[in-house]
Amino acid sequence: MHVLIVHCHPEPASFNAALTEVARTTLRKRGFSVEISDLYRQDFDPCERPEHYTNRGNDAVFSPLGEQRHSFETDTLPHDVRNEIARLEVADLVVFQFPVWWHGQPAILKGWFDRVFVSGGLYTSEMRYDRGYFRGRKAVCSVTVGAPETAFGRGSRGGDIEQILWSTHYSLHYMGFLVLPPFVAFGIQGHGYVYSDEDRNNRRLILYLKSWEERLKGLDRDTPLGFRGWDDWEENGSAKAVRT
C-alpha cells in the first residue's frame, strides 16, 4: 500500500509536524510506502490565477474551471498541479494533516482542493461521488484544534467538529474517496491561548501522539463515513423518498 500525507502547517516544529512524523514512521513500520506533500515547504500557491496557464483556452476572459478543463485536455496543466495529481494517482490512502483555523482548513489546503481537483479531468458531471475518480481509495483527516474537547460538542462554544469538517469530508467524497472518521487532537495550545499548565499540556500531547499511532495501526478496521450516492438521488438531485 502507498500512502500520501498532505501536510499543511507552516512551522516545522509544530505539533502537526509531530503528528505527520508519527504517521510516516508508523505506516512505514506496517510495510507501507509513504510520501509527504508539504504544502508550505513547497510554497504551493493556493490561488487560482491566469498566470498558471501558459496555453489559455480563452484569452479574453479567465474562467478557472474552463481553463482547468482546457489544460487537462491539452496536457498543459501547471507543473505544481501535475505533481500533486501524480502523487494522488499512486496513493491507496491519503492522510490530510492540518490545524483547524477559522472553523475550517487552512487557506493553502482549500486552495490545493481548488487547483488540484481539476475540472474535466478528475471530476465531470458524471464522474463524482460514488462514481468519482478516486473511488476505492481511502482518505482520512488528522486535525488539531485549540480549545478543549468539551468546547466542541453539539451546541457548544467551539462548534460541532463534525460540522466544521463536513465540507472537507464531503469534497473528498465528491472525488470518490472512502472517507474515514477523522482523528482530532483537542486543546493544542498556541502562544497566548493557554488552557492548562505546561506539564499537563505536554502529557496530553504525548497521549495524542500515541493515540494517533494506535489509530494508524487499525485503519483497516475503520468504517467509512456514510454519504449519499447516485442511487440515493432523484434525477433533479433531490433525495429519494425513504420507502417504509
Legacy VTK file of the C-alpha trace (Angstrom):
# vtk DataFile Version 3.0
C-alpha trace
ASCII
DATASET POLYDATA
POINTS 244 float
0.000 0.000 0.000
1.176 3.505 -0.809
0.235 6.446 1.417
0.321 10.154 0.614
0.383 12.583 3.542
-0.736 16.091 2.608
0.856 18.159 5.363
-0.418 21.697 5.961
1.385 23.681 8.645
3.986 26.458 8.220
6.052 25.589 11.317
8.410 22.570 11.031
8.460 22.172 14.831
4.656 22.271 15.210
2.529 19.555 16.780
1.039 18.979 13.335
4.549 18.171 12.133
4.930 15.719 15.021
1.664 14.013 14.020
2.884 13.771 10.425
6.133 12.186 11.594
4.201 9.655 13.680
2.132 8.787 10.612
5.205 8.449 8.407
7.035 6.224 10.912
4.051 4.088 11.895
2.876 3.428 8.349
6.378 2.562 7.168
6.679 0.090 10.047
3.498 -1.503 8.728
5.284 -2.044 5.433
3.627 0.806 3.532
5.477 3.229 1.303
4.914 6.845 2.348
5.251 10.139 0.501
4.746 13.583 2.034
3.412 16.608 0.202
4.420 19.512 2.464
2.414 22.377 1.016
4.093 25.250 2.882
7.585 23.909 2.299
6.767 23.507 -1.389
5.421 27.077 -1.443
2.278 25.769 -3.103
0.215 28.654 -4.497
-3.372 28.227 -3.256
-4.763 30.948 -5.515
-6.099 30.010 -8.931
-4.925 32.703 -11.337
-4.392 33.302 -15.081
-0.607 33.192 -14.757
-0.745 29.465 -14.053
-1.904 28.749 -17.597
0.555 29.107 -20.459
-1.848 27.733 -23.050
-5.096 29.579 -22.465
-8.353 28.309 -23.885
-9.836 31.801 -23.676
-7.530 34.814 -23.603
-10.374 37.293 -23.241
-11.963 36.052 -20.002
-10.376 33.951 -17.257
-12.719 31.129 -16.288
-10.858 28.896 -13.793
-12.879 25.744 -14.434
-12.780 26.286 -18.181
-9.010 26.725 -18.142
-8.622 23.645 -15.974
-10.571 21.564 -18.484
-8.630 23.018 -21.413
-5.225 22.488 -19.809
-6.118 18.916 -18.868
-7.261 18.145 -22.416
-4.121 19.702 -23.925
-1.743 18.226 -21.325
-0.619 21.697 -20.201
-1.603 21.657 -16.543
0.589 23.789 -14.248
3.676 21.931 -13.066
2.775 22.048 -9.355
-0.724 20.711 -10.056
0.640 17.890 -12.222
2.976 16.897 -9.402
0.171 16.713 -6.853
-2.085 14.720 -9.178
0.734 12.271 -9.862
1.138 11.748 -6.130
-2.584 11.185 -5.665
-2.865 8.718 -8.510
-0.471 6.235 -6.909
-1.862 6.586 -3.368
-4.149 3.969 -1.833
-4.627 6.145 1.249
-4.368 9.932 1.602
-3.840 11.473 5.052
-4.600 15.168 5.410
-2.794 16.733 8.369
-3.823 20.278 9.268
-4.911 22.647 12.041
-8.481 23.932 12.105
-8.319 27.684 11.524
-11.447 29.823 11.493
-13.678 26.747 11.608
-12.154 25.171 8.516
-8.987 24.062 6.818
-6.085 26.484 6.227
-6.282 28.567 3.055
-3.388 26.675 1.487
-5.292 23.398 1.747
-8.531 24.898 0.442
-6.541 26.271 -2.483
-4.988 22.844 -3.013
-8.521 21.442 -3.379
-9.427 24.298 -5.754
-6.453 23.760 -8.055
-5.576 20.052 -7.816
-9.058 18.562 -8.176
-9.132 19.586 -11.817
-12.486 20.149 -13.512
-12.954 17.968 -16.585
-10.025 15.806 -15.579
-10.535 14.497 -12.053
-14.263 15.139 -11.993
-17.050 15.629 -14.505
-20.837 15.848 -14.273
-20.988 12.044 -14.252
-17.688 11.242 -12.518
-18.484 12.310 -8.969
-19.454 10.901 -5.557
-19.527 7.087 -5.562
-18.555 7.211 -9.257
-15.673 9.565 -8.558
-12.161 9.424 -9.975
-10.664 8.131 -6.711
-13.360 5.540 -5.908
-11.971 2.693 -3.857
-9.201 4.853 -2.373
-9.331 5.957 1.255
-8.793 9.342 2.868
-8.577 10.456 6.496
-8.190 13.877 8.116
-5.998 14.323 11.172
-6.617 17.744 12.654
-5.706 19.874 15.642
-7.879 22.451 17.373
-7.013 24.929 20.101
-9.915 24.680 22.517
-10.550 21.686 24.798
-12.782 18.821 23.665
-15.643 19.964 25.904
-15.986 23.104 23.762
-16.688 21.144 20.568
-19.900 19.252 21.268
-23.197 19.923 19.540
-24.261 23.439 20.503
-21.012 24.084 22.385
-18.910 27.233 22.203
-16.394 25.960 19.636
-18.985 24.449 17.334
-19.692 20.879 16.280
-16.446 19.320 14.998
-18.395 17.118 12.589
-19.982 20.196 11.022
-16.640 22.024 10.942
-15.073 19.160 8.957
-18.155 18.401 6.851
-17.184 20.428 3.784
-13.711 18.853 3.672
-15.122 15.360 4.083
-17.852 15.941 1.526
-15.375 17.274 -1.033
-13.341 14.094 -0.639
-16.497 12.018 -1.052
-17.303 14.112 -4.137
-13.983 12.950 -5.602
-14.832 9.327 -4.893
-12.776 8.691 -1.762
-13.970 6.448 1.035
-13.672 8.955 3.888
-12.627 7.525 7.239
-13.637 9.144 10.554
-11.250 11.971 11.487
-8.611 11.972 14.193
-8.936 15.126 16.283
-6.397 16.424 18.806
-8.133 18.957 21.056
-6.619 21.640 23.252
-3.432 22.143 21.253
-2.270 25.398 22.796
-0.780 28.238 20.818
1.016 31.310 22.052
-1.393 33.437 24.040
-4.072 30.722 24.360
-3.478 28.549 27.403
-5.972 26.053 28.819
-3.675 24.072 31.140
-0.206 24.236 32.690
2.843 23.197 30.670
3.317 19.765 32.286
-0.298 18.808 31.831
-0.258 20.062 28.267
2.889 18.090 27.433
1.368 14.903 28.840
-1.709 15.452 26.679
0.425 15.913 23.568
2.236 12.648 24.231
-1.092 10.850 24.671
-2.363 12.233 21.376
0.751 11.076 19.554
0.293 7.583 20.981
-3.429 7.617 20.157
-2.696 8.605 16.550
-0.139 5.815 16.299
-2.681 3.273 17.537
-5.344 4.620 15.216
-2.995 4.261 12.241
-2.290 0.653 13.183
-6.008 -0.110 12.961
-7.144 1.980 9.983
-8.119 -1.187 8.119
-10.865 -1.746 10.689
-12.367 1.741 10.328
-15.846 2.056 8.852
-16.032 4.913 6.317
-18.390 7.819 6.951
-21.775 7.435 5.308
-22.717 9.643 2.343
-25.423 9.502 -0.282
-24.568 8.299 -3.782
-26.171 8.411 -7.218
-28.699 5.694 -6.390
-29.977 7.792 -3.469
-30.974 10.826 -5.554
-33.706 11.725 -7.997
-32.682 12.983 -11.433
-33.042 16.591 -10.234
-30.570 15.949 -7.394
-33.100 15.806 -4.575
-33.047 12.922 -2.111
-35.205 9.945 -2.926
-38.052 9.315 -0.542
-37.370 6.590 2.017
-39.779 3.730 1.451
-41.123 2.035 4.562
LINES 1 245
244 0 1 2 3 4 5 6 7 8 9 10 11 12 13 14 15 16 17 18 19 20 21 22 23 24 25 26 27 28 29 30 31 32 33 34 35 36 37 38 39 40 41 42 43 44 45 46 47 48 49 50 51 52 53 54 55 56 57 58 59 60 61 62 63 64 65 66 67 68 69 70 71 72 73 74 75 76 77 78 79 80 81 82 83 84 85 86 87 88 89 90 91 92 93 94 95 96 97 98 99 100 101 102 103 104 105 106 107 108 109 110 111 112 113 114 115 116 117 118 119 120 121 122 123 124 125 126 127 128 129 130 131 132 133 134 135 136 137 138 139 140 141 142 143 144 145 146 147 148 149 150 151 152 153 154 155 156 157 158 159 160 161 162 163 164 165 166 167 168 169 170 171 172 173 174 175 176 177 178 179 180 181 182 183 184 185 186 187 188 189 190 191 192 193 194 195 196 197 198 199 200 201 202 203 204 205 206 207 208 209 210 211 212 213 214 215 216 217 218 219 220 221 222 223 224 225 226 227 228 229 230 231 232 233 234 235 236 237 238 239 240 241 242 243
